[in-house]
Amino acid sequence: MSYENKMMQLKQMLGKKQEKKVEKPSFTKPDKPWYVDEWKKEGLEVIENDFGMLFKRQVEYPQDYMHGSYQLKMFFEAIEKWQTSAIEHPFSIDYDETVVFFDTETTGLKGVGTNIFLLGFLEVLENKFLLTQYVLADPSHEAAFLFESKLWQRSKTIITYNGKSFDWPQLETRWTLNQQILPKLKNMRQIDLLHSTKRIWKNNLERMKLTQVEETKLGFKRNGDIPGFLAPIIYTDAVKSGNASSLMKVLTHNEWDLLSLITLYIHSTNLLLESHSQDTATTYTNIGKWYGDLKITEQSETVLRTVTNTFHDQDVGLAHFYLAVQQKKQKEYDEATKSFQKALMTIGNKEKLKALEHLAIIYEHQYKDYSKAFDYTLKGIEMIQNNDSKARKLLDWTKRLNRLKNKMEREINN
């Protein structure tokens, strides 16, 4: 063999890489719990898959099912309202989105040792609503429990109550711990109704617990409900004793949560898009501010103007204030000045100081009326001097006051 051929053969031998064998993670299917038959007697269905077993409960609701003040079919009307409005709001849902209301129950509040033991889904289907609840058989069957949720199959729009901060992060943690054997969790669009509830009812509701929202806004009062903090204790007892009768009350608690999420979405949509007769001036002022923060300026101004024209003067100070801020941004200085002046009569000190600052700026830079700008600045300084927590702002206001003094002196000298 020639030298050249030997070199070619050597290169080929060196170039060959031995293929590494990829070993699949070993998984041993856990044994069934001893209490399977006892839990089945409570109406739970046994589901088995490659990773173990779990329990399931399903309930179908017709479209005319009434929960509190609303029929479930009004959810479709809410979607129609958003599509008709053409407003790009975080609440808006398209017709072709797959919507699922989602809620969990866990054995604790945080940490790797916290298990999800109940996954609750309320699916919006074409002619009905379908509740599906998956119950963890025991911690050794967690992979089977998570796999059966089918959250790895396709993306959906998930609607929750505090889900962005609690339910979904908990789910991601449990999924990560099982990532060697489970398919990848899909990314989901999420609508968190706790966020919207805080935006809509700030300074209106003392507490934002779902049960309080149900009673005060949704026309639903729970009878025989268990406190949420007892849910993990009840589940742990059911696993130890094999008796699932109390566990069924946890499933009912979860079911009511999910039904209330539908009606809360409906009610919130009505407030955001319809007439201003269902709630208070504070609520609609919050809505107007929310639209403004989202830079949906036209809708924000429409809502805030309606508040100022509909409710009593003593209740509309903040609406005047937020409207004035919008008008100033739009360079409608005359309208902004009037709105700020109306707001000053009833708003709290925090917004009052901001209003005085806005007025001082408008009169100094837009109207060149240094005397009035000086007066508003002086009022602001008096407010700050009477409030120790705002002492740091005194320097900025004093600078403005001195600048205005100089401008007024130059005007007199000229």
Contacts in CASP RR format, 6 or more apart in sequence:
PFRMAT RR
TARGET T0000
AUTHOR 0000-0000-0000
METHOD contacts of the structure
MODEL  1
MSYENKMMQLKQMLGKKQEKKVEKPSFTKPDKPWYVDEWKKEGLEVIEND
FGMLFKRQVEYPQDYMHGSYQLKMFFEAIEKWQTSAIEHPFSIDYDETVV
FFDTETTGLKGVGTNIFLLGFLEVLENKFLLTQYVLADPSHEAAFLFESK
LWQRSKTIITYNGKSFDWPQLETRWTLNQQILPKLKNMRQIDLLHSTKRI
WKNNLERMKLTQVEETKLGFKRNGDIPGFLAPIIYTDAVKSGNASSLMKV
LTHNEWDLLSLITLYIHSTNLLLESHSQDTATTYTNIGKWYGDLKITEQS
ETVLRTVTNTFHDQDVGLAHFYLAVQQKKQKEYDEATKSFQKALMTIGNK
EKLKALEHLAIIYEHQYKDYSKAFDYTLKGIEMIQNNDSKARKLLDWTKR
LNRLKNKMEREINN
1 9 0 8 1.000
25 180 0 8 1.000
25 181 0 8 1.000
27 51 0 8 1.000
27 143 0 8 1.000
27 181 0 8 1.000
29 50 0 8 1.000
29 51 0 8 1.000
29 52 0 8 1.000
30 52 0 8 1.000
30 138 0 8 1.000
30 140 0 8 1.000
30 141 0 8 1.000
31 140 0 8 1.000
32 53 0 8 1.000
32 137 0 8 1.000
33 137 0 8 1.000
33 138 0 8 1.000
33 141 0 8 1.000
33 239 0 8 1.000
34 242 0 8 1.000
35 238 0 8 1.000
35 239 0 8 1.000
35 241 0 8 1.000
35 242 0 8 1.000
35 243 0 8 1.000
35 244 0 8 1.000
36 46 0 8 1.000
36 53 0 8 1.000
36 137 0 8 1.000
38 242 0 8 1.000
38 243 0 8 1.000
38 244 0 8 1.000
39 55 0 8 1.000
39 135 0 8 1.000
39 238 0 8 1.000
39 242 0 8 1.000
39 244 0 8 1.000
39 247 0 8 1.000
40 46 0 8 1.000
41 244 0 8 1.000
42 244 0 8 1.000
42 245 0 8 1.000
42 247 0 8 1.000
42 248 0 8 1.000
43 57 0 8 1.000
43 248 0 8 1.000
44 55 0 8 1.000
44 56 0 8 1.000
44 57 0 8 1.000
44 135 0 8 1.000
44 244 0 8 1.000
45 55 0 8 1.000
45 56 0 8 1.000
45 57 0 8 1.000
45 58 0 8 1.000
46 53 0 8 1.000
46 54 0 8 1.000
46 55 0 8 1.000
46 56 0 8 1.000
47 53 0 8 1.000
47 54 0 8 1.000
47 55 0 8 1.000
47 56 0 8 1.000
47 134 0 8 1.000
47 144 0 8 1.000
47 148 0 8 1.000
48 144 0 8 1.000
49 144 0 8 1.000
49 147 0 8 1.000
49 148 0 8 1.000
50 144 0 8 1.000
50 147 0 8 1.000
51 141 0 8 1.000
51 143 0 8 1.000
51 144 0 8 1.000
51 147 0 8 1.000
51 181 0 8 1.000
52 137 0 8 1.000
52 141 0 8 1.000
52 143 0 8 1.000
52 144 0 8 1.000
53 137 0 8 1.000
53 141 0 8 1.000
53 144 0 8 1.000
54 134 0 8 1.000
54 135 0 8 1.000
54 136 0 8 1.000
54 137 0 8 1.000
54 141 0 8 1.000
54 144 0 8 1.000
54 145 0 8 1.000
54 148 0 8 1.000
55 134 0 8 1.000
55 135 0 8 1.000
55 137 0 8 1.000
56 132 0 8 1.000
56 133 0 8 1.000
56 134 0 8 1.000
56 135 0 8 1.000
56 148 0 8 1.000
57 131 0 8 1.000
57 132 0 8 1.000
57 133 0 8 1.000
57 135 0 8 1.000
57 251 0 8 1.000
58 130 0 8 1.000
58 131 0 8 1.000
58 132 0 8 1.000
58 133 0 8 1.000
59 130 0 8 1.000
59 131 0 8 1.000
59 255 0 8 1.000
60 128 0 8 1.000
60 129 0 8 1.000
60 130 0 8 1.000
60 131 0 8 1.000
61 72 0 8 1.000
61 128 0 8 1.000
61 129 0 8 1.000
61 130 0 8 1.000
61 131 0 8 1.000
61 259 0 8 1.000
62 72 0 8 1.000
62 128 0 8 1.000
63 71 0 8 1.000
63 72 0 8 1.000
63 73 0 8 1.000
63 76 0 8 1.000
63 127 0 8 1.000
63 128 0 8 1.000
63 129 0 8 1.000
64 71 0 8 1.000
64 72 0 8 1.000
64 73 0 8 1.000
65 71 0 8 1.000
65 72 0 8 1.000
65 129 0 8 1.000
67 220 0 8 1.000
67 259 0 8 1.000
67 260 0 8 1.000
67 262 0 8 1.000
67 263 0 8 1.000
68 214 0 8 1.000
68 218 0 8 1.000
68 219 0 8 1.000
68 220 0 8 1.000
68 263 0 8 1.000
69 218 0 8 1.000
69 219 0 8 1.000
69 220 0 8 1.000
69 263 0 8 1.000
69 267 0 8 1.000
70 218 0 8 1.000
70 262 0 8 1.000
70 263 0 8 1.000
70 266 0 8 1.000
70 267 0 8 1.000
72 129 0 8 1.000
72 259 0 8 1.000
72 262 0 8 1.000
72 263 0 8 1.000
74 266 0 8 1.000
75 124 0 8 1.000
75 262 0 8 1.000
75 265 0 8 1.000
75 266 0 8 1.000
77 266 0 8 1.000
78 265 0 8 1.000
78 266 0 8 1.000
78 269 0 8 1.000
78 270 0 8 1.000
79 93 0 8 1.000
79 94 0 8 1.000
79 95 0 8 1.000
81 269 0 8 1.000
81 270 0 8 1.000
81 273 0 8 1.000
81 274 0 8 1.000
82 89 0 8 1.000
82 91 0 8 1.000
82 92 0 8 1.000
82 93 0 8 1.000
82 269 0 8 1.000
82 273 0 8 1.000
83 92 0 8 1.000
83 94 0 8 1.000
83 95 0 8 1.000
85 92 0 8 1.000
85 273 0 8 1.000
87 273 0 8 1.000
87 296 0 8 1.000
87 299 0 8 1.000
88 296 0 8 1.000
89 272 0 8 1.000
89 291 0 8 1.000
89 294 0 8 1.000
89 296 0 8 1.000
90 191 0 8 1.000
90 196 0 8 1.000
90 294 0 8 1.000
91 191 0 8 1.000
91 196 0 8 1.000
91 265 0 8 1.000
91 268 0 8 1.000
91 269 0 8 1.000
91 272 0 8 1.000
93 99 0 8 1.000
93 157 0 8 1.000
93 191 0 8 1.000
97 156 0 8 1.000
97 157 0 8 1.000
97 189 0 8 1.000
98 124 0 8 1.000
98 154 0 8 1.000
98 155 0 8 1.000
98 156 0 8 1.000
98 157 0 8 1.000
99 123 0 8 1.000
99 124 0 8 1.000
99 156 0 8 1.000
99 157 0 8 1.000
99 159 0 8 1.000
100 121 0 8 1.000
100 122 0 8 1.000
100 123 0 8 1.000
100 124 0 8 1.000
100 156 0 8 1.000
100 157 0 8 1.000
100 158 0 8 1.000
100 159 0 8 1.000
101 121 0 8 1.000
101 122 0 8 1.000
101 123 0 8 1.000
101 124 0 8 1.000
101 158 0 8 1.000
101 159 0 8 1.000
101 160 0 8 1.000
101 258 0 8 1.000
101 261 0 8 1.000
101 262 0 8 1.000
102 119 0 8 1.000
102 120 0 8 1.000
102 121 0 8 1.000
102 122 0 8 1.000
102 158 0 8 1.000
102 159 0 8 1.000
102 160 0 8 1.000
102 163 0 8 1.000
102 167 0 8 1.000
102 258 0 8 1.000
103 120 0 8 1.000
103 160 0 8 1.000
103 161 0 8 1.000
103 167 0 8 1.000
103 254 0 8 1.000
103 257 0 8 1.000
103 258 0 8 1.000
103 261 0 8 1.000
104 116 0 8 1.000
104 118 0 8 1.000
104 119 0 8 1.000
104 120 0 8 1.000
104 167 0 8 1.000
104 170 0 8 1.000
104 171 0 8 1.000
105 116 0 8 1.000
105 117 0 8 1.000
105 118 0 8 1.000
105 228 0 8 1.000
105 231 0 8 1.000
105 232 0 8 1.000
105 235 0 8 1.000
105 250 0 8 1.000
105 253 0 8 1.000
105 254 0 8 1.000
106 114 0 8 1.000
106 115 0 8 1.000
106 116 0 8 1.000
106 117 0 8 1.000
106 170 0 8 1.000
106 232 0 8 1.000
107 113 0 8 1.000
107 114 0 8 1.000
107 115 0 8 1.000
107 116 0 8 1.000
107 117 0 8 1.000
107 232 0 8 1.000
107 235 0 8 1.000
107 236 0 8 1.000
108 114 0 8 1.000
108 232 0 8 1.000
109 166 0 8 1.000
110 170 0 8 1.000
111 173 0 8 1.000
112 173 0 8 1.000
112 177 0 8 1.000
114 170 0 8 1.000
114 173 0 8 1.000
115 136 0 8 1.000
115 139 0 8 1.000
115 142 0 8 1.000
115 174 0 8 1.000
116 136 0 8 1.000
116 145 0 8 1.000
116 170 0 8 1.000
116 171 0 8 1.000
116 174 0 8 1.000
117 135 0 8 1.000
117 136 0 8 1.000
117 232 0 8 1.000
117 235 0 8 1.000
118 133 0 8 1.000
118 134 0 8 1.000
118 135 0 8 1.000
118 136 0 8 1.000
118 231 0 8 1.000
118 235 0 8 1.000
118 250 0 8 1.000
118 251 0 8 1.000
118 254 0 8 1.000
119 133 0 8 1.000
119 134 0 8 1.000
119 145 0 8 1.000
119 149 0 8 1.000
120 131 0 8 1.000
120 132 0 8 1.000
120 133 0 8 1.000
120 134 0 8 1.000
120 254 0 8 1.000
120 258 0 8 1.000
121 131 0 8 1.000
121 132 0 8 1.000
121 133 0 8 1.000
121 149 0 8 1.000
121 258 0 8 1.000
122 129 0 8 1.000
122 130 0 8 1.000
122 131 0 8 1.000
122 132 0 8 1.000
122 258 0 8 1.000
122 259 0 8 1.000
122 261 0 8 1.000
122 262 0 8 1.000
123 129 0 8 1.000
123 130 0 8 1.000
123 131 0 8 1.000
123 132 0 8 1.000
129 262 0 8 1.000
131 255 0 8 1.000
131 258 0 8 1.000
133 251 0 8 1.000
133 254 0 8 1.000
133 255 0 8 1.000
134 145 0 8 1.000
134 148 0 8 1.000
134 149 0 8 1.000
135 145 0 8 1.000
135 247 0 8 1.000
135 251 0 8 1.000
136 142 0 8 1.000
136 145 0 8 1.000
136 235 0 8 1.000
137 144 0 8 1.000
137 145 0 8 1.000
138 239 0 8 1.000
142 174 0 8 1.000
142 177 0 8 1.000
142 178 0 8 1.000
143 178 0 8 1.000
143 181 0 8 1.000
143 182 0 8 1.000
146 171 0 8 1.000
146 174 0 8 1.000
146 175 0 8 1.000
146 178 0 8 1.000
146 182 0 8 1.000
147 182 0 8 1.000
147 183 0 8 1.000
151 171 0 8 1.000
151 185 0 8 1.000
151 186 0 8 1.000
151 188 0 8 1.000
152 182 0 8 1.000
152 183 0 8 1.000
152 184 0 8 1.000
152 185 0 8 1.000
152 186 0 8 1.000
153 186 0 8 1.000
154 186 0 8 1.000
155 186 0 8 1.000
155 187 0 8 1.000
155 188 0 8 1.000
155 189 0 8 1.000
156 186 0 8 1.000
156 188 0 8 1.000
156 189 0 8 1.000
157 188 0 8 1.000
157 189 0 8 1.000
157 190 0 8 1.000
157 191 0 8 1.000
158 168 0 8 1.000
158 188 0 8 1.000
158 189 0 8 1.000
158 190 0 8 1.000
158 191 0 8 1.000
159 190 0 8 1.000
159 191 0 8 1.000
159 193 0 8 1.000
159 261 0 8 1.000
159 265 0 8 1.000
160 167 0 8 1.000
160 168 0 8 1.000
160 190 0 8 1.000
160 191 0 8 1.000
160 192 0 8 1.000
160 193 0 8 1.000
160 194 0 8 1.000
160 261 0 8 1.000
161 192 0 8 1.000
161 193 0 8 1.000
161 194 0 8 1.000
161 197 0 8 1.000
161 210 0 8 1.000
161 257 0 8 1.000
161 261 0 8 1.000
161 264 0 8 1.000
162 192 0 8 1.000
162 194 0 8 1.000
163 190 0 8 1.000
163 192 0 8 1.000
163 194 0 8 1.000
164 190 0 8 1.000
164 192 0 8 1.000
164 195 0 8 1.000
165 192 0 8 1.000
165 194 0 8 1.000
168 188 0 8 1.000
168 190 0 8 1.000
171 185 0 8 1.000
172 185 0 8 1.000
175 182 0 8 1.000
175 185 0 8 1.000
191 265 0 8 1.000
193 261 0 8 1.000
193 264 0 8 1.000
193 265 0 8 1.000
193 268 0 8 1.000
194 208 0 8 1.000
196 268 0 8 1.000
197 205 0 8 1.000
197 208 0 8 1.000
197 213 0 8 1.000
197 264 0 8 1.000
197 268 0 8 1.000
198 208 0 8 1.000
199 286 0 8 1.000
199 287 0 8 1.000
199 290 0 8 1.000
200 268 0 8 1.000
200 271 0 8 1.000
200 272 0 8 1.000
200 283 0 8 1.000
200 286 0 8 1.000
200 287 0 8 1.000
200 290 0 8 1.000
201 208 0 8 1.000
201 213 0 8 1.000
201 217 0 8 1.000
201 283 0 8 1.000
201 286 0 8 1.000
202 282 0 8 1.000
202 286 0 8 1.000
203 282 0 8 1.000
203 286 0 8 1.000
204 279 0 8 1.000
204 280 0 8 1.000
204 282 0 8 1.000
204 283 0 8 1.000
204 286 0 8 1.000
205 212 0 8 1.000
205 213 0 8 1.000
205 216 0 8 1.000
206 212 0 8 1.000
210 257 0 8 1.000
210 260 0 8 1.000
210 264 0 8 1.000
211 222 0 8 1.000
211 225 0 8 1.000
213 260 0 8 1.000
213 264 0 8 1.000
214 220 0 8 1.000
214 221 0 8 1.000
214 222 0 8 1.000
214 260 0 8 1.000
215 221 0 8 1.000
217 264 0 8 1.000
217 267 0 8 1.000
218 260 0 8 1.000
218 263 0 8 1.000
218 264 0 8 1.000
218 267 0 8 1.000
220 256 0 8 1.000
220 260 0 8 1.000
220 263 0 8 1.000
222 256 0 8 1.000
224 249 0 8 1.000
225 249 0 8 1.000
225 252 0 8 1.000
225 253 0 8 1.000
225 256 0 8 1.000
226 234 0 8 1.000
226 246 0 8 1.000
226 249 0 8 1.000
226 250 0 8 1.000
226 253 0 8 1.000
228 253 0 8 1.000
231 250 0 8 1.000
231 253 0 8 1.000
234 246 0 8 1.000
234 247 0 8 1.000
234 249 0 8 1.000
234 250 0 8 1.000
235 247 0 8 1.000
235 250 0 8 1.000
237 243 0 8 1.000
237 246 0 8 1.000
238 244 0 8 1.000
238 246 0 8 1.000
238 247 0 8 1.000
270 278 0 8 1.000
271 278 0 8 1.000
271 279 0 8 1.000
271 283 0 8 1.000
271 284 0 8 1.000
271 287 0 8 1.000
272 287 0 8 1.000
276 284 0 8 1.000
276 303 0 8 1.000
276 306 0 8 1.000
276 307 0 8 1.000
276 310 0 8 1.000
280 311 0 8 1.000
280 315 0 8 1.000
281 307 0 8 1.000
281 310 0 8 1.000
281 311 0 8 1.000
281 312 0 8 1.000
281 315 0 8 1.000
281 316 0 8 1.000
281 319 0 8 1.000
282 315 0 8 1.000
282 318 0 8 1.000
284 303 0 8 1.000
284 306 0 8 1.000
284 307 0 8 1.000
284 311 0 8 1.000
284 319 0 8 1.000
285 304 0 8 1.000
285 307 0 8 1.000
285 316 0 8 1.000
285 318 0 8 1.000
285 319 0 8 1.000
285 322 0 8 1.000
287 303 0 8 1.000
288 299 0 8 1.000
288 300 0 8 1.000
288 303 0 8 1.000
288 304 0 8 1.000
288 307 0 8 1.000
288 319 0 8 1.000
288 322 0 8 1.000
289 300 0 8 1.000
289 304 0 8 1.000
289 318 0 8 1.000
289 322 0 8 1.000
290 300 0 8 1.000
291 297 0 8 1.000
291 299 0 8 1.000
291 300 0 8 1.000
291 303 0 8 1.000
292 300 0 8 1.000
292 322 0 8 1.000
292 326 0 8 1.000
297 326 0 8 1.000
297 329 0 8 1.000
297 330 0 8 1.000
300 322 0 8 1.000
300 326 0 8 1.000
301 323 0 8 1.000
301 326 0 8 1.000
301 327 0 8 1.000
304 319 0 8 1.000
304 320 0 8 1.000
304 322 0 8 1.000
304 323 0 8 1.000
304 326 0 8 1.000
305 323 0 8 1.000
307 316 0 8 1.000
307 319 0 8 1.000
308 316 0 8 1.000
308 319 0 8 1.000
308 320 0 8 1.000
308 323 0 8 1.000
308 342 0 8 1.000
311 319 0 8 1.000
313 345 0 8 1.000
313 346 0 8 1.000
314 346 0 8 1.000
315 346 0 8 1.000
316 346 0 8 1.000
317 342 0 8 1.000
317 343 0 8 1.000
317 345 0 8 1.000
317 346 0 8 1.000
317 347 0 8 1.000
318 343 0 8 1.000
318 347 0 8 1.000
318 351 0 8 1.000
320 339 0 8 1.000
320 340 0 8 1.000
320 342 0 8 1.000
320 343 0 8 1.000
320 347 0 8 1.000
321 339 0 8 1.000
321 340 0 8 1.000
321 343 0 8 1.000
321 347 0 8 1.000
321 351 0 8 1.000
321 354 0 8 1.000
321 355 0 8 1.000
323 339 0 8 1.000
324 335 0 8 1.000
324 336 0 8 1.000
324 337 0 8 1.000
324 339 0 8 1.000
324 340 0 8 1.000
324 343 0 8 1.000
324 355 0 8 1.000
324 358 0 8 1.000
325 336 0 8 1.000
325 358 0 8 1.000
327 333 0 8 1.000
327 335 0 8 1.000
327 336 0 8 1.000
327 339 0 8 1.000
328 336 0 8 1.000
328 358 0 8 1.000
328 362 0 8 1.000
333 362 0 8 1.000
333 366 0 8 1.000
333 367 0 8 1.000
336 358 0 8 1.000
336 362 0 8 1.000
337 359 0 8 1.000
337 362 0 8 1.000
337 363 0 8 1.000
340 355 0 8 1.000
340 358 0 8 1.000
340 359 0 8 1.000
340 362 0 8 1.000
341 359 0 8 1.000
343 351 0 8 1.000
343 352 0 8 1.000
343 355 0 8 1.000
344 352 0 8 1.000
344 355 0 8 1.000
344 356 0 8 1.000
347 355 0 8 1.000
349 383 0 8 1.000
349 387 0 8 1.000
352 383 0 8 1.000
353 380 0 8 1.000
353 383 0 8 1.000
353 384 0 8 1.000
353 390 0 8 1.000
353 393 0 8 1.000
356 376 0 8 1.000
356 377 0 8 1.000
356 379 0 8 1.000
356 380 0 8 1.000
356 383 0 8 1.000
357 376 0 8 1.000
357 380 0 8 1.000
357 397 0 8 1.000
359 372 0 8 1.000
359 373 0 8 1.000
359 376 0 8 1.000
360 373 0 8 1.000
360 376 0 8 1.000
360 377 0 8 1.000
360 400 0 8 1.000
361 373 0 8 1.000
363 369 0 8 1.000
363 370 0 8 1.000
363 372 0 8 1.000
363 373 0 8 1.000
363 376 0 8 1.000
364 370 0 8 1.000
364 373 0 8 1.000
364 400 0 8 1.000
364 404 0 8 1.000
364 407 0 8 1.000
370 404 0 8 1.000
370 407 0 8 1.000
370 408 0 8 1.000
370 411 0 8 1.000
371 408 0 8 1.000
373 404 0 8 1.000
374 401 0 8 1.000
374 404 0 8 1.000
374 405 0 8 1.000
374 408 0 8 1.000
377 397 0 8 1.000
377 400 0 8 1.000
377 401 0 8 1.000
377 404 0 8 1.000
378 401 0 8 1.000
380 397 0 8 1.000
381 394 0 8 1.000
381 397 0 8 1.000
381 398 0 8 1.000
381 401 0 8 1.000
383 390 0 8 1.000
384 390 0 8 1.000
384 391 0 8 1.000
384 393 0 8 1.000
384 394 0 8 1.000
384 397 0 8 1.000
385 394 0 8 1.000
END
